């Protein structure tokens, strides 16, 4: 695509915003839209065309401390509101997100690259957390404990932790923010959030809507800029009582170490390396569609993506042929084009990693059945790819891919595939396709993952506790458990003699 066409696309797309105020380029601190102390900014580009979308304020250590100051000052007032009052504000925020969904999705597609249909779906998902926690805010109840001491009455309360730091990724820039922030706000905490510098516009638009909904100054802050400086400052500040992070296991370990001196509560959703296991009693058409959805949503840039697909040998060749044919049908292009299913990868590093994994698998004897290599749409577009007969020692079977490449291998029996599926440090989600009811329950127990999906892909949502085991995370997000993560238990013992 020519530079002139890229500029035209950028300008035409932004002209499609019904509410231009949702395109924010300043950080949001203490109820004010703020440039950094140095006045510096960073470029946000369309990953499909590399065209500039915005220049966003780059804040530093002192600015981050000001955000913590604002959140700390606002905490007592926000915690002191009746739960019904916090609930009403969150409900207004939800309504405004729903009303602005078209504009929000347009911004997300431009900064993240995902197809517009997926962006619209993400804002439905993001809004659902705000709606859910608007209701849960009213249900944080005290409980009475049957006394074991004569003449004593005992009560256990849940109280808001205080200021919490949130760090969100570029692949789901709205849903990961609302899943964390809505829970924290419902609990009575105040928030300092740092969105990825590759996709800050979605977070800033949500802050604009939160301000309109009546979130008091200092309750919800968005600090944009260099992650190392901002996150490091949040980790070091003792007033920040919890850190919630979504991202790689490697970065999660660094954050956990930096939080240790101040003994913060940690909630972490880290890397995944999901197996998808297809047994030979599966309906092949259904299995192929599950594999398509599990692997290629968000162009494969999803911690829930099926990285390793194991198919029982009796079904293996038929599945590979049908899967390859379906992959070849996927439409690749800019996320604003009609019918596009696969958008660009987020950055050049992602393309390089995919290329490395594909080359490694082929060198180890894998067969290329579909795709392979960059797509004519541009250098960040990779062809939806299918590799068959991929050995377990290949990089793609050991490392998270984050790209539109499916790796398939055969297996013979249940015990074998469970052993292979569990042979990873990760444990976020696993997928199983089988019509055998007893096997469904056996696999649910045997797979060492925080979540197991049987004969379906869509399993997440506000009412469920999302999270993994082993090196895939700490704690849970969503459900009542997500709200409880931002509270502390307080025990009250009263002399009633």
C-alpha positions in Angstrom: 0.0 0.0 0.0 1.4 3.4 -0.9 2.1 6.0 1.7 -0.5 8.3 0.1 -3.2 5.6 0.3 -2.2 4.9 3.9 -2.7 8.6 4.7 -6.1 8.6 3.0 -7.2 5.5 4.9 -6.2 7.0 8.1 -8.0 10.3 7.5 -11.1 8.7 6.1 -11.4 6.3 9.0 -11.0 8.9 11.7 -13.6 11.1 9.9 -16.0 8.2 10.6 -16.0 8.9 14.3 -19.4 10.3 15.3 -17.9 11.6 18.6 -14.5 13.0 18.0 -14.0 13.6 21.8 -13.4 9.9 22.2 -10.1 10.2 20.4 -8.0 11.4 23.3 -4.2 12.0 23.2 -3.6 13.1 26.8 -3.4 11.0 29.9 -6.2 11.1 32.5 -4.9 11.9 36.0 -7.0 13.2 38.9 -9.9 14.1 36.7 -7.8 16.1 34.3 -6.4 15.4 30.8 -2.7 15.7 31.3 0.4 16.0 29.2 3.6 14.6 30.7 5.9 16.8 32.7 8.4 16.8 29.8 5.8 17.4 27.2 6.9 14.3 25.3 4.5 12.1 23.3 4.7 8.8 21.4 3.2 7.7 18.1 0.3 5.3 17.8 0.1 3.7 14.4 -2.2 1.5 12.4 -0.4 -1.9 12.4 -1.9 -2.7 8.9 -0.5 0.5 7.2 1.8 2.0 9.7 -0.1 5.3 9.3 -0.1 7.6 12.3 -3.4 7.7 14.2 -2.4 9.8 17.2 0.4 11.2 19.3 -0.3 10.3 22.9 1.2 11.9 26.0 4.2 10.1 27.4 4.2 10.3 31.2 7.1 9.5 33.5 7.9 8.7 37.2 6.7 11.9 38.7 3.5 11.9 36.7 2.8 8.3 37.8 3.3 9.4 41.4 0.8 12.2 40.9 -1.7 9.6 39.6 -1.2 7.5 42.8 -1.5 10.7 44.8 -4.9 11.4 43.1 -6.1 7.8 43.6 -5.0 7.8 47.3 -6.8 11.1 47.9 -10.0 9.9 46.2 -10.1 6.5 48.0 -11.8 7.5 51.2 -14.7 9.3 49.4 -15.2 6.5 46.8 -15.1 3.7 49.4 -17.4 5.8 51.6 -20.2 5.8 49.0 -23.1 3.4 49.4 -22.6 0.4 47.2 -25.8 1.4 45.4 -24.2 4.7 44.5 -21.0 3.1 43.1 -23.3 0.7 41.2 -25.3 3.5 39.6 -22.1 5.2 38.3 -20.8 1.9 36.9 -24.2 1.3 35.3 -24.1 4.7 33.6 -20.6 3.9 32.4 -21.9 0.6 30.9 -24.7 2.4 29.1 -22.3 4.9 27.6 -19.9 2.2 26.4 -22.8 0.4 24.7 -24.0 3.7 23.1 -20.5 4.5 21.8 -19.6 1.0 20.6 -19.3 1.8 16.9 -16.8 4.6 17.6 -14.9 2.6 20.1 -14.6 -0.4 17.7 -13.4 1.9 15.0 -10.6 3.2 17.2 -9.7 -0.3 18.3 -9.4 -1.6 14.8 -7.2 1.3 13.8 -4.8 0.9 16.7 -4.9 -2.9 17.2 -5.7 -4.2 13.7 -8.3 -6.8 14.5 -11.3 -7.0 12.1 -14.1 -4.6 12.9 -16.5 -7.4 13.7 -14.1 -8.7 16.4 -13.6 -5.2 17.8 -17.4 -4.8 18.1 -17.5 -8.1 19.8 -14.8 -7.1 22.2 -16.7 -4.0 23.3 -19.8 -6.1 24.0 -17.5 -8.3 26.1 -15.8 -5.3 27.8 -19.2 -3.7 28.6 -20.4 -6.9 30.1 -17.9 -6.7 32.9 -19.0 -3.2 33.8 -22.6 -4.3 33.9 -21.8 -7.4 35.9 -19.8 -5.5 38.6 -22.3 -2.7 38.8 -24.6 -5.4 40.2 -21.9 -7.2 42.3 -21.1 -3.9 44.0 -24.3 -4.3 45.9 -23.5 -7.9 47.0 -20.3 -7.5 49.0 -21.9 -8.6 52.3 -20.6 -9.2 55.8 -21.0 -12.7 57.2 -21.7 -13.8 60.7 -19.5 -16.5 62.3 -20.9 -18.9 64.8 -19.0 -18.0 67.9 -16.6 -20.5 69.6 -16.1 -18.1 72.5 -18.8 -17.5 75.2 -20.4 -14.1 75.1 -18.8 -13.1 71.8 -20.4 -12.1 68.5 -18.2 -12.4 65.4 -18.5 -10.7 62.0 -16.3 -11.0 58.9 -16.3 -8.1 56.5 -14.8 -7.5 53.1 -13.1 -4.1 52.8 -11.6 -2.4 49.8 -7.8 -2.7 49.5 -7.1 0.8 48.5 -5.3 2.0 45.4 -4.7 -0.7 42.8 -2.5 -0.7 39.7 -3.7 -2.3 36.5 -1.5 -3.1 33.5 -3.2 -4.2 30.3 -2.1 -5.7 27.0 -2.5 -4.7 23.4 -4.4 -7.7 22.1 -7.6 -7.0 24.1 -7.2 -3.3 25.1 -10.7 -2.7 26.3 -11.9 -6.0 27.8 -8.8 -6.5 29.8 -9.2 -3.0 31.3 -12.8 -3.3 32.2 -12.5 -6.8 33.6 -10.0 -5.4 36.1 -11.2 -1.9 36.6 -14.9 -2.6 37.0 -14.1 -5.2 39.7 -11.8 -2.9 41.6 -14.2 0.1 41.4 -17.1 -2.0 42.5 -15.1 -3.2 45.5 -14.5 0.5 46.5 -10.9 0.7 45.3 -9.4 3.5 43.2 -7.4 2.7 40.1 -4.2 3.7 38.3 -4.1 1.9 34.9 -1.4 1.7 32.4 -2.5 0.5 28.9 0.0 -0.8 26.3 1.7 2.0 24.4 0.7 0.2 21.2 -3.0 0.5 22.0 -3.7 3.3 24.4 -6.6 4.9 22.6 -9.2 2.4 23.7 -8.3 3.0 27.4 -8.4 6.8 27.0 -11.8 6.6 25.3 -13.1 4.5 28.2 -11.8 7.1 30.6 -13.6 9.8 28.6 -16.9 7.8 29.0 -16.1 7.1 32.7 -15.8 10.8 33.3 -19.1 11.5 31.6 -20.7 8.7 33.7 -19.7 10.4 36.9 -16.6 8.6 38.1 -15.2 11.2 40.6 -11.8 12.8 40.0 -8.9 10.5 41.0 -11.0 7.3 41.1 -10.0 6.2 37.6 -6.6 7.3 36.2 -5.0 6.3 32.9 -1.2 6.8 32.8 0.3 6.4 29.3 4.0 6.2 28.4 7.0 4.0 29.0 5.9 0.7 30.6 9.2 0.1 32.5 9.0 3.5 34.2 5.3 3.6 34.9 4.9 0.0 36.1 8.1 0.2 38.1 6.8 3.3 39.9 3.5 1.6 40.7 5.3 -1.6 42.0 7.6 0.5 44.2 4.8 2.7 45.7 3.6 1.2 49.0 0.3 3.0 48.7 -0.5 0.7 45.7 -2.0 -2.3 47.5 -2.5 -4.6 44.5 -1.2 -5.1 41.0 -3.3 -6.7 38.3 -1.4 -7.6 35.1 -2.2 -9.3 31.9 0.8 -10.2 29.7 3.7 -12.6 29.3 4.8 -14.9 32.0 8.3 -13.4 31.7 7.1 -9.9 32.5 4.8 -11.2 35.2 7.7 -12.7 37.0 9.5 -9.3 36.9 6.5 -7.5 38.3 6.0 -10.1 41.1 9.6 -9.7 42.1 9.4 -5.9 42.1 6.2 -6.0 44.2 7.6 -8.3 46.8 9.2 -5.5 49.0 5.8 -3.9 49.4 3.8 -7.2 49.8 1.2 -6.3 47.2 -1.7 -8.5 46.3 -1.1 -9.9 42.8 -3.6 -10.9 40.2 -1.9 -12.1 37.0 -3.2 -13.6 33.8 -0.1 -14.7 32.0 1.0 -16.8 29.0 -0.9 -19.7 27.5 0.0 -22.7 25.4 -3.4 -24.3 24.9 -3.8 -27.8 23.5 -6.9 -28.7 21.4 -7.5 -32.4 21.5 -9.8 -34.0 18.9 -10.9 -37.6 19.4 -11.8 -39.9 16.6 -15.5 -39.9 17.6 -15.8 -36.2 17.0 -18.0 -34.7 14.2 -15.3 -33.6 11.8 -17.1 -30.5 10.5 -17.7 -29.3 14.1 -14.1 -30.1 15.1 -12.7 -28.1 12.1 -14.9 -25.0 13.0 -13.8 -25.3 16.6 -10.2 -25.4 15.5 -10.7 -22.4 13.2 -12.2 -20.3 16.0 -9.7 -21.5 18.7 -6.6 -20.8 16.5 -7.4 -17.8 14.3 -9.5 -15.4 16.4 -7.6 -12.1 16.8 -5.3 -13.4 14.0 -4.0 -15.9 16.5 -2.8 -13.2 18.9 -4.7 -14.5 21.9 -3.5 -16.2 25.1 -6.5 -18.6 24.7 -5.4 -19.6 21.1 -5.0 -23.3 20.5 -1.2 -23.6 20.0 -1.0 -27.4 19.8 -3.7 -29.4 18.0 -3.7 -33.1 18.7 -5.9 -35.3 16.5 -6.5 -39.1 17.1 -4.9 -41.0 14.3 -8.0 -42.6 12.8 -9.4 -39.1 12.1 -6.1 -37.4 11.5 -5.7 -37.3 7.7 -9.4 -36.4 7.1 -9.2 -33.6 9.7 -6.0 -32.2 8.2 -7.5 -32.1 4.7 -10.7 -30.4 5.9 -8.8 -28.0 8.2 -6.5 -27.0 5.4 -9.4 -26.3 3.0 -11.1 -24.2 5.6 -7.9 -22.2 6.4 -7.5 -21.4 2.7 -10.9 -19.7 2.8 -10.0 -17.2 5.5 -10.0 -13.6 4.2 -6.9 -11.5 5.0 -6.9 -7.8 5.0 -7.3 -4.5 6.8 -9.7 -4.8 9.7 -12.1 -2.2 8.2 -12.6 -4.1 5.0 -15.8 -6.1 4.7 -15.5 -9.8 5.5 -12.0 -9.7 6.7 -11.2 -12.5 9.3 -7.4 -12.2 9.6 -5.8 -8.8 10.3 -2.2 -7.8 10.7 0.2 -8.9 13.4 0.8 -6.2 15.9 4.5 -5.5 15.2 7.5 -6.7 13.3 8.7 -8.8 16.2 5.6 -10.9 16.0 6.1 -11.6 12.3 9.7 -12.6 13.0 8.6 -15.0 15.7 6.0 -16.7 13.5 8.6 -17.0 10.7 11.1 -18.6 13.1 8.6 -21.1 14.4 7.4 -22.2 10.9 11.0 -22.6 9.6 11.9 -24.6 12.7 8.9 -26.9 12.4 9.6 -27.5 8.7 13.3 -28.2 9.4 12.2 -30.9 11.9 10.0 -32.7 9.4 6.6 -30.9 9.6 4.5 -30.7 6.4 3.1 -27.4 5.1 -0.5 -28.0 4.1 -1.7 -24.4 3.8 -0.4 -20.8 3.8 3.2 -20.1 4.8 4.9 -16.8 4.4 3.8 -13.2 4.4 0.6 -12.2 2.6 0.4 -9.6 -0.2 -1.7 -7.3 2.0 1.5 -6.1 3.6 4.6 -7.0 5.6 2.7 -7.5 8.9 0.2 -9.8 7.4 1.0 -13.5 7.6 -0.9 -16.1 5.6 -3.1 -18.4 7.7 -0.9 -21.5 7.9 -1.3 -25.2 8.7 1.6 -27.4 9.7 1.0 -31.1 10.0 3.1 -33.9 11.6 4.7 -31.3 13.9 7.0 -33.0 16.4 6.8 -32.3 20.1 10.3 -30.8 20.2 9.5 -28.1 17.6 9.5 -24.5 18.9 5.8 -24.1 18.0 4.9 -27.0 20.3 6.9 -25.5 23.2 6.4 -21.8 22.9 3.4 -19.5 22.6 2.9 -18.5 19.0 0.7 -15.3 18.8 0.1 -15.6 15.1 -2.1 -17.3 12.5 -0.2 -20.6 12.4 -1.8 -23.9 13.4 0.4 -26.9 14.4 -1.2 -30.4 14.2 0.1 -33.7 15.3 -1.5 -37.2 15.6 -2.0 -39.2 18.8 -3.1 -42.8 19.6 -4.7 -43.0 23.0 -6.1 -40.9 25.8 -3.3 -41.4 28.3 -0.7 -40.5 25.7 -2.4 -37.2 24.7 -3.0 -36.2 28.3 0.7 -36.6 29.1 1.7 -34.6 26.0 -0.9 -31.8 26.6 0.2 -31.4 30.2 3.9 -31.3 29.3 4.2 -27.5 29.5 4.8 -24.9 32.2 1.6 -23.2 31.1 -1.9 -24.0 32.3 -4.5 -21.5 31.1 -7.0 -23.3 28.9 -7.4 -26.6 27.1 -10.0 -27.7 24.5 -11.4 -31.1 24.0 -13.7 -32.4 21.1 -15.4 -35.7 21.8 -18.9 -37.1 21.8 -18.1 -39.6 24.6 -19.7 -38.2 27.8 -17.5 -40.2 30.2 -14.4 -39.1 28.4 -15.5 -35.4 28.6 -15.4 -35.7 32.4 -12.2 -37.7 32.5 -10.4 -35.1 30.3 -11.8 -32.3 32.4 -10.2 -33.8 35.5 -7.0 -35.0 33.8 -5.9 -31.8 32.0 -3.9 -29.5 34.2 -5.4 -26.2 33.2 -7.5 -23.6 34.9 -10.2 -23.8 32.3 -11.3 -26.7 30.1 -13.7 -26.2 27.1 -15.5 -29.3 25.8 -17.0 -29.2 22.3 -17.0 -25.4 22.2 -14.8 -22.3 22.1 -16.7 -19.5 23.8 -16.4 -20.1 27.5 -15.4 -16.7 28.9 -17.7 -14.0 30.3 -18.3 -11.8 33.3 -19.9 -14.6 35.5 -17.0 -17.0 35.3 -13.6 -17.1 37.1 -11.0 -16.6 34.4 -7.5 -17.7 35.0 -4.8 -20.4 34.8 -2.6 -22.6 36.9 1.2 -23.2 36.9 3.0 -20.4 35.1 -0.2 -19.0 33.5 -1.2 -16.8 36.4 -2.3 -16.0 39.9 -5.8 -15.5 41.1 -9.0 -15.1 39.0 -10.7 -12.4 37.1 -14.5 -12.2 36.5 -17.2 -13.6 38.7 -17.5 -12.7 42.4 -13.9 -14.0 42.8 -12.6 -11.1 40.6 -14.2 -8.6 43.0 -12.9 -10.4 46.1 -9.4 -10.1 44.8 -9.6 -6.3 45.5 -10.9 -6.7 49.0 -9.3 -7.7 52.4 -11.1 -9.7 55.0 -11.6 -8.0 58.3 -12.7 -10.0 61.4 -14.6 -8.2 64.1 -15.1 -9.8 67.5 -17.6 -8.0 69.9 -18.1 -8.7 73.6 -21.8 -9.3 73.9 -21.8 -10.7 77.4 
